[in-house]
Amino acid sequence: MIVFLGIALAVLIIVVVLGLLLTRRLREKYAVLWLVIGIVVLILGIFPQLLYWLTDAVGVELPANLLFAIAIVLLLGVSLHLSW
């Protein structure tokens, strides 16, 4: 059930971003970031074992901790970009 929710969320992100991009309500430089996020969520939704492999490769104990760490780094990057 959660796998289908992740896939649906990723498809929704991609469709909304493409819709905003086509109506010129979202700039291209921000659309790329959102499309990458949507594609990564879609890949992790389709192949959830990939997250477990990444967790083992990085040496993190829980997959949720890896997701939170990636999200924090992403938010720091966006914050840095907006304040630049």
N, C-alpha and C positions, 0 to 999 in steps of 0.2 A: 504494500500500500504506500509506504513512504517513498519507494522508488518511483512510482507513478506520479506522486506529488512533486518530487524533485524534477522529473522530466517535464511535467506540466508547467512548473514555475519557470524553468529555463526557456521553454517555448514561448511563454507569455512575455518574458523579458525581451526576447529577441523580436517578437512581433510588435510590442509597444515601442521599442527603440526604432525599429524600421519605420513604423507609422509616424513617429515624431520626426524622424529624419526626412521622410518624404514630404511632410507638411512644413518643413523648414522651421520647426519649433525647437529643434535640438541641433547644436553645431556639430560639425563632423569630428572635431577633436575629442568631444565628450562621447560621441556615439561609438567611436572605436573602443573606448574603455568599457562601455556597457555591453557592446557586442562580444568582446573578449570574455567578460564575466559570464554572460549568458551561455556562450559556447563551452566554457569550462564547467559550469554547472550542468549543462546538458551531457557532457562527456562523463562527469562523475555520476550523473543520474543513470546513464546507460550502463556504465561499467563501475559499479560501486567497489569492486575488489581493487581497482586502481588506487583508491584512497588508502586502503589497507597496505598496499605495496609501498606507496609513498611514505606512509607512517613508519613502516619498518626501515625504509631506506634512509630517512632523516634521523630516526632514532627517537621519535616521539612516542609516548606511551599509549595515548588514545587518539583515534582519528578526529574526534571533536576538538581536541586541543590543537591539532594541526590546522583545522579549518578556522578556528578562532585566531590563531597566529597569522595565517594568511590574510584574514579579514582585517586585522589590526595593521599589518604592513600596507595593505591596499588603502586603508583610510588615512594612514600617515602620508602616503604618496599623494593622494588627492588633496589633502590639507596643504602639503608643501606646494603642490602645483597651483592651488588657488591663492596662496599667499605670495607666490613668486611674482 
